[in-house]
Amino acid sequence: MRPARSLLPLLLLALSAGVHARGSADDAAPAATPAAVDIAALISCQGTPEEFMALATSLQDPLQAVSLGWRPLPQGNMFLTEYALNLPVTVFGHRSDHIAFAGSSVMAVLDLPDPRPLAKQLALETAVDTPEKAMFGKELVSEEMRDPATGATLVRSLVLNVSNVTSHPGKTLVGCTYSIDPLEDEPAEPAAGG
Protein backbone atom coordinates (compact mmCIF):
# COMPACT_ATOMS: atom_id res chain seq x y z
CA MET A 1 0.00 0.00 0.00
CA ARG A 2 1.38 3.40 -0.91
CA PRO A 3 0.57 6.68 0.86
CA ALA A 4 -2.61 8.43 -0.27
CA ARG A 5 -2.12 11.03 -2.98
CA SER A 6 -3.07 14.65 -2.52
CA LEU A 7 -6.86 14.85 -2.72
CA LEU A 8 -7.40 18.17 -4.50
CA PRO A 9 -5.61 17.23 -7.75
CA LEU A 10 -7.49 13.92 -7.85
CA LEU A 11 -10.87 15.62 -7.46
CA LEU A 12 -10.08 18.31 -10.00
CA LEU A 13 -8.95 15.67 -12.46
CA ALA A 14 -12.09 13.64 -11.81
CA LEU A 15 -14.26 16.46 -13.10
CA SER A 16 -12.13 17.40 -16.09
CA ALA A 17 -12.74 16.06 -19.56
CA GLY A 18 -9.12 15.13 -20.19
CA VAL A 19 -8.87 12.37 -17.59
CA HIS A 20 -8.92 8.80 -18.86
CA ALA A 21 -8.54 5.58 -16.96
CA ARG A 22 -5.59 3.70 -18.41
CA GLY A 23 -5.14 0.01 -18.68
CA SER A 24 -6.48 -2.90 -20.59
CA ALA A 25 -8.39 -6.04 -19.93
CA ASP A 26 -5.01 -7.79 -19.64
CA ASP A 27 -3.99 -5.68 -16.61
CA ALA A 28 -5.57 -8.01 -14.08
CA ALA A 29 -9.25 -8.87 -14.21
CA PRO A 30 -11.03 -10.63 -17.06
CA ALA A 31 -12.88 -8.36 -19.46
CA ALA A 32 -16.25 -7.21 -18.16
CA THR A 33 -19.27 -6.94 -20.42
CA PRO A 34 -21.30 -3.72 -20.19
CA ALA A 35 -24.55 -5.57 -19.45
CA ALA A 36 -22.91 -7.37 -16.51
CA VAL A 37 -21.66 -4.17 -14.83
CA ASP A 38 -23.62 -3.15 -11.72
CA ILE A 39 -23.93 0.63 -12.21
CA ALA A 40 -24.88 1.28 -8.55
CA ALA A 41 -21.80 -0.63 -7.37
CA LEU A 42 -19.64 1.25 -9.88
CA ILE A 43 -20.95 4.62 -8.64
CA SER A 44 -20.35 3.53 -5.02
CA CYS A 45 -16.66 2.63 -5.69
CA GLN A 46 -17.39 -1.09 -5.38
CA GLY A 47 -16.43 -1.85 -8.98
CA THR A 48 -13.10 -2.09 -10.77
CA PRO A 49 -11.32 0.13 -13.29
CA GLU A 50 -11.74 -2.69 -15.83
CA GLU A 51 -15.52 -2.64 -15.35
CA PHE A 52 -15.55 1.13 -15.70
CA MET A 53 -13.52 0.94 -18.91
CA ALA A 54 -15.79 -1.76 -20.37
CA LEU A 55 -18.80 0.44 -19.74
CA ALA A 56 -17.22 3.74 -20.78
CA THR A 57 -15.82 2.28 -24.01
CA SER A 58 -19.14 0.74 -25.01
CA LEU A 59 -21.00 4.00 -24.37
CA GLN A 60 -19.20 5.66 -27.26
CA ASP A 61 -22.00 4.04 -29.29
CA PRO A 62 -25.39 5.57 -28.34
CA LEU A 63 -27.17 2.33 -29.32
CA GLN A 64 -25.16 0.50 -26.67
CA ALA A 65 -26.51 2.86 -24.00
CA VAL A 66 -30.05 2.25 -25.23
CA SER A 67 -29.46 -1.52 -25.07
CA LEU A 68 -28.54 -1.08 -21.38
CA GLY A 69 -31.86 0.66 -20.71
CA TRP A 70 -30.42 4.18 -20.71
CA ARG A 71 -31.62 7.24 -22.59
CA PRO A 72 -29.02 9.84 -23.62
CA LEU A 73 -29.85 13.29 -22.21
CA PRO A 74 -29.05 16.68 -23.75
CA GLN A 75 -25.58 17.85 -22.82
CA GLY A 76 -26.07 20.73 -20.35
CA ASN A 77 -22.42 20.65 -19.25
CA MET A 78 -19.58 20.16 -21.74
CA PHE A 79 -17.71 17.91 -19.26
CA LEU A 80 -20.62 15.55 -18.53
CA THR A 81 -22.25 12.85 -20.64
CA GLU A 82 -25.64 12.17 -19.05
CA TYR A 83 -28.21 9.40 -19.19
CA ALA A 84 -31.69 8.76 -17.80
CA LEU A 85 -32.10 5.22 -16.50
CA ASN A 86 -35.22 3.14 -17.13
CA LEU A 87 -34.65 1.52 -13.71
CA PRO A 88 -33.45 3.87 -10.94
CA VAL A 89 -30.41 2.96 -8.85
CA THR A 90 -29.93 3.46 -5.13
CA VAL A 91 -26.58 4.76 -3.90
CA PHE A 92 -25.83 5.64 -0.29
CA GLY A 93 -29.56 5.57 0.52
CA HIS A 94 -30.62 7.87 -2.33
CA ARG A 95 -32.50 6.81 -5.48
CA SER A 96 -31.71 8.32 -8.84
CA ASP A 97 -32.63 7.69 -12.45
CA HIS A 98 -30.01 10.16 -13.68
CA ILE A 99 -26.31 9.31 -14.12
CA ALA A 100 -23.34 11.12 -15.63
CA PHE A 101 -19.85 10.30 -16.87
CA ALA A 102 -16.92 12.74 -16.76
CA GLY A 103 -13.47 11.54 -17.74
CA SER A 104 -12.81 8.48 -15.60
CA SER A 105 -15.73 9.14 -13.23
CA VAL A 106 -19.26 7.78 -13.10
CA MET A 107 -21.79 9.60 -10.93
CA ALA A 108 -25.39 9.58 -9.82
CA VAL A 109 -27.16 12.94 -10.04
CA LEU A 110 -29.18 13.27 -6.83
CA ASP A 111 -32.00 15.64 -5.89
CA LEU A 112 -30.00 17.10 -3.00
CA PRO A 113 -29.50 20.87 -2.98
CA ASP A 114 -26.46 20.72 -0.64
CA PRO A 115 -23.70 18.10 -1.05
CA ARG A 116 -22.22 18.74 2.41
CA PRO A 117 -24.48 16.43 4.48
CA LEU A 118 -23.79 13.49 2.14
CA ALA A 119 -20.05 14.24 2.18
CA LYS A 120 -20.16 14.28 5.98
CA GLN A 121 -22.13 11.00 6.07
CA LEU A 122 -19.48 9.38 3.85
CA ALA A 123 -16.59 10.89 5.92
CA LEU A 124 -15.05 12.55 2.86
CA GLU A 125 -12.27 15.14 2.94
CA THR A 126 -12.92 18.71 1.82
CA ALA A 127 -11.20 19.81 -1.38
CA VAL A 128 -13.22 22.98 -2.12
CA ASP A 129 -15.96 24.53 0.02
CA THR A 130 -17.23 27.93 -1.06
CA PRO A 131 -20.78 29.26 -1.36
CA GLU A 132 -20.70 28.48 -5.11
CA LYS A 133 -18.67 25.26 -5.25
CA ALA A 134 -18.28 22.26 -2.96
CA MET A 135 -16.07 19.22 -3.68
CA PHE A 136 -15.31 16.39 -1.30
CA GLY A 137 -13.54 13.09 -1.75
CA LYS A 138 -11.46 10.25 -0.43
CA GLU A 139 -9.18 7.69 -2.05
CA LEU A 140 -10.67 4.36 -0.99
CA VAL A 141 -8.35 2.05 -2.92
CA SER A 142 -4.74 2.54 -3.87
CA GLU A 143 -2.94 -0.66 -4.78
CA GLU A 144 0.02 -1.59 -6.89
CA MET A 145 -0.20 -4.21 -9.60
CA ARG A 146 2.15 -5.53 -12.29
CA ASP A 147 1.30 -5.13 -15.97
CA PRO A 148 1.76 -8.67 -17.32
CA ALA A 149 2.57 -7.37 -20.82
CA THR A 150 5.32 -4.89 -19.88
CA GLY A 151 6.26 -5.75 -16.30
CA ALA A 152 5.70 -2.11 -15.29
CA THR A 153 4.24 -1.35 -11.89
CA LEU A 154 0.80 0.26 -12.11
CA VAL A 155 -1.35 1.84 -9.42
CA ARG A 156 -5.05 1.05 -9.32
CA SER A 157 -7.02 3.84 -7.61
CA LEU A 158 -10.65 4.41 -6.65
CA VAL A 159 -11.70 7.84 -5.37
CA LEU A 160 -15.19 8.45 -3.96
CA ASN A 161 -16.36 12.02 -4.58
CA VAL A 162 -19.32 14.26 -3.86
CA SER A 163 -19.78 17.69 -5.42
CA ASN A 164 -22.13 20.23 -6.86
CA VAL A 165 -21.86 21.82 -10.30
CA THR A 166 -23.29 25.14 -11.48
CA SER A 167 -24.89 23.57 -14.56
CA HIS A 168 -27.13 21.47 -12.28
CA PRO A 169 -28.56 23.77 -9.58
CA GLY A 170 -30.20 21.96 -6.68
CA LYS A 171 -28.38 18.70 -7.51
CA THR A 172 -25.54 16.76 -5.91
CA LEU A 173 -23.21 14.51 -7.86
CA VAL A 174 -21.86 11.44 -6.08
CA GLY A 175 -19.64 8.89 -7.72
CA CYS A 176 -16.33 7.20 -8.19
CA THR A 177 -13.21 7.97 -10.18
CA TYR A 178 -11.39 4.88 -11.47
CA SER A 179 -7.82 4.90 -12.71
CA ILE A 180 -4.87 2.67 -13.48
CA ASP A 181 -1.70 4.75 -13.80
CA PRO A 182 2.04 4.08 -13.96
CA LEU A 183 3.77 4.24 -10.57
CA GLU A 184 5.28 7.72 -10.49
CA ASP A 185 8.35 6.96 -8.40
CA GLU A 186 9.32 3.65 -10.02
CA PRO A 187 13.02 3.64 -11.06
CA ALA A 188 13.76 3.45 -14.75
CA GLU A 189 14.55 0.02 -16.19
CA PRO A 190 18.27 -0.43 -16.97
CA ALA A 191 19.14 -0.34 -20.65
CA ALA A 192 19.64 -3.71 -22.33
CA GLY A 193 23.26 -4.80 -22.31
CA GLY A 194 24.18 -2.11 -19.75
C-alpha positions in Angstrom: 0.0 0.0 0.0 1.4 3.4 -0.9 0.6 6.7 0.9 -2.6 8.4 -0.3 -2.1 11.0 -3.0 -3.1 14.7 -2.5 -6.9 14.9 -2.7 -7.4 18.2 -4.5 -5.6 17.2 -7.7 -7.5 13.9 -7.8 -10.9 15.6 -7.5 -10.1 18.3 -10.0 -8.9 15.7 -12.5 -12.1 13.6 -11.8 -14.3 16.5 -13.1 -12.1 17.4 -16.1 -12.7 16.1 -19.6 -9.1 15.1 -20.2 -8.9 12.4 -17.6 -8.9 8.8 -18.9 -8.5 5.6 -17.0 -5.6 3.7 -18.4 -5.1 0.0 -18.7 -6.5 -2.9 -20.6 -8.4 -6.0 -19.9 -5.0 -7.8 -19.6 -4.0 -5.7 -16.6 -5.6 -8.0 -14.1 -9.3 -8.9 -14.2 -11.0 -10.6 -17.1 -12.9 -8.4 -19.5 -16.3 -7.2 -18.2 -19.3 -6.9 -20.4 -21.3 -3.7 -20.2 -24.6 -5.6 -19.5 -22.9 -7.4 -16.5 -21.7 -4.2 -14.8 -23.6 -3.1 -11.7 -23.9 0.6 -12.2 -24.9 1.3 -8.5 -21.8 -0.6 -7.4 -19.6 1.2 -9.9 -21.0 4.6 -8.6 -20.4 3.5 -5.0 -16.7 2.6 -5.7 -17.4 -1.1 -5.4 -16.4 -1.8 -9.0 -13.1 -2.1 -10.8 -11.3 0.1 -13.3 -11.7 -2.7 -15.8 -15.5 -2.6 -15.4 -15.5 1.1 -15.7 -13.5 0.9 -18.9 -15.8 -1.8 -20.4 -18.8 0.4 -19.7 -17.2 3.7 -20.8 -15.8 2.3 -24.0 -19.1 0.7 -25.0 -21.0 4.0 -24.4 -19.2 5.7 -27.3 -22.0 4.0 -29.3 -25.4 5.6 -28.3 -27.2 2.3 -29.3 -25.2 0.5 -26.7 -26.5 2.9 -24.0 -30.1 2.3 -25.2 -29.5 -1.5 -25.1 -28.5 -1.1 -21.4 -31.9 0.7 -20.7 -30.4 4.2 -20.7 -31.6 7.2 -22.6 -29.0 9.8 -23.6 -29.9 13.3 -22.2 -29.1 16.7 -23.7 -25.6 17.9 -22.8 -26.1 20.7 -20.4 -22.4 20.7 -19.3 -19.6 20.2 -21.7 -17.7 17.9 -19.3 -20.6 15.6 -18.5 -22.2 12.9 -20.6 -25.6 12.2 -19.1 -28.2 9.4 -19.2 -31.7 8.8 -17.8 -32.1 5.2 -16.5 -35.2 3.1 -17.1 -34.7 1.5 -13.7 -33.4 3.9 -10.9 -30.4 3.0 -8.8 -29.9 3.5 -5.1 -26.6 4.8 -3.9 -25.8 5.6 -0.3 -29.6 5.6 0.5 -30.6 7.9 -2.3 -32.5 6.8 -5.5 -31.7 8.3 -8.8 -32.6 7.7 -12.4 -30.0 10.2 -13.7 -26.3 9.3 -14.1 -23.3 11.1 -15.6 -19.9 10.3 -16.9 -16.9 12.7 -16.8 -13.5 11.5 -17.7 -12.8 8.5 -15.6 -15.7 9.1 -13.2 -19.3 7.8 -13.1 -21.8 9.6 -10.9 -25.4 9.6 -9.8 -27.2 12.9 -10.0 -29.2 13.3 -6.8 -32.0 15.6 -5.9 -30.0 17.1 -3.0 -29.5 20.9 -3.0 -26.5 20.7 -0.6 -23.7 18.1 -1.1 -22.2 18.7 2.4 -24.5 16.4 4.5 -23.8 13.5 2.1 -20.1 14.2 2.2 -20.2 14.3 6.0 -22.1 11.0 6.1 -19.5 9.4 3.9 -16.6 10.9 5.9 -15.1 12.6 2.9 -12.3 15.1 2.9 -12.9 18.7 1.8 -11.2 19.8 -1.4 -13.2 23.0 -2.1 -16.0 24.5 0.0 -17.2 27.9 -1.1 -20.8 29.3 -1.4 -20.7 28.5 -5.1 -18.7 25.3 -5.3 -18.3 22.3 -3.0 -16.1 19.2 -3.7 -15.3 16.4 -1.3 -13.5 13.1 -1.8 -11.5 10.3 -0.4 -9.2 7.7 -2.0 -10.7 4.4 -1.0 -8.3 2.0 -2.9 -4.7 2.5 -3.9 -2.9 -0.7 -4.8 0.0 -1.6 -6.9 -0.2 -4.2 -9.6 2.1 -5.5 -12.3 1.3 -5.1 -16.0 1.8 -8.7 -17.3 2.6 -7.4 -20.8 5.3 -4.9 -19.9 6.3 -5.7 -16.3 5.7 -2.1 -15.3 4.2 -1.3 -11.9 0.8 0.3 -12.1 -1.3 1.8 -9.4 -5.1 1.0 -9.3 -7.0 3.8 -7.6 -10.7 4.4 -6.6 -11.7 7.8 -5.4 -15.2 8.4 -4.0 -16.4 12.0 -4.6 -19.3 14.3 -3.9 -19.8 17.7 -5.4 -22.1 20.2 -6.9 -21.9 21.8 -10.3 -23.3 25.1 -11.5 -24.9 23.6 -14.6 -27.1 21.5 -12.3 -28.6 23.8 -9.6 -30.2 22.0 -6.7 -28.4 18.7 -7.5 -25.5 16.8 -5.9 -23.2 14.5 -7.9 -21.9 11.4 -6.1 -19.6 8.9 -7.7 -16.3 7.2 -8.2 -13.2 8.0 -10.2 -11.4 4.9 -11.5 -7.8 4.9 -12.7 -4.9 2.7 -13.5 -1.7 4.7 -13.8 2.0 4.1 -14.0 3.8 4.2 -10.6 5.3 7.7 -10.5 8.3 7.0 -8.4 9.3 3.6 -10.0 13.0 3.6 -11.1 13.8 3.5 -14.8 14.6 0.0 -16.2 18.3 -0.4 -17.0 19.1 -0.3 -20.7 19.6 -3.7 -22.3 23.3 -4.8 -22.3 24.2 -2.1 -19.8 
